[in-house]
Amino acid sequence: MKSNTKSIFPRGTIEMIMREHFGKDVVLDTITEITDGWFNAIYILSFAGQGARGYKELVLKTGVQDSKYILSYEKNIMRAEILVYSLLEDTIVPVPKIVVQDLSKSLVDCDYFIMEKLQGDNWMNLDDTISVDNQEKLIGEIARYTASIHNIKGSYFGYLKDDKEYQFTDWRSAFQGMVHMMIRDGLKGGVDLPYDSILAAFEPLWEILNEVKEPSLVNFDMWKKNIMLAEKDGEYYIDGIIDHERAFYGDPYAEFISSQTICGDVEHNKVFKENYSFISGKPFTYTRNDKLRYFMYNMYLSLLMGVEVYRYNEEDTKQMLEHCKSRIANDLAELKDFLENA
């Protein structure tokens, strides 16, 4: 995906970064840009000779340069991802090791980090090659890892930022703040979306957010493209979960938007529920209010996807806006139907 937020650096700049962190004798062989990402630039680096601290391959991820426009919640977003990697280090969740992080902007005018390269491929690319039995095992794995992420508790609700503006004492205030901030950014960017209809649909529902008492870590972007698989003895297993930059402390049920792209409706997936409960330590429930909150989070995601078109080219912007308007219309219709019939 082409995105104007990506910090694309020439070979000479990347070589300079490598020498700074791995010494003047490091020999960079090939640089391969991974173009699948929608926000940050990602490069796979291979090294000749002794490698870099023994690594023959590493991944460089570059943040957004200060001069570029971004949405309010995207400010310092790479720092949130680095924090999540550190939070997950002592859990069962497999994540790549960060070898270098540089937030000083002394070499280049953006944050960046360098991490080990996982050896497999993402789940989406491998989907058609995975057997039914293997798929079920993977669903069990991701359910356990999802619960492990949610077992991490924060001291506030909201996006993972040091700025107190993004930190709230209750989930209702946090999520209201997230929604209104996104709408303000959308209006500022001239993005045509049905903001008033979304707010009208949310108005009678804000109160149920008060049922969420603990700020749980939520990835909010854990779909198949961010789940890396490796193969052993003819079966795939989850080798790593990546791209945690959009994480926040909030309601775990927001995570199940991504989960449903993997296993369908989690409410009716026995494997997911049993494995999630095993790690969470409590029964998996899905009450009427749980479902209502889920509708709200799904609509927020549709809103986010629409507002973020600021970084795409004209053709991609048109397609994404059409997609998001359709999603929001469906979201509103499904919520109305649920309220009338549930």
Helices and strands as residue ranges (DSSP letters): H 11-22, E 27-34, E 41-48, E 57-62, G 72-74, H 77-88, E 98-102, E 112-116, E 121-122, H 123-126, G 127-129, H 132-150, E 158-159, G 164-166, H 171-188, H 195-202, G 206-211, E 216-218, G 224-226, E 227-232, E 235-241, E 248-250, G 252-255, H 256-263, G 266-268, H 270-280, H 288-307, G 308-311, H 314-341
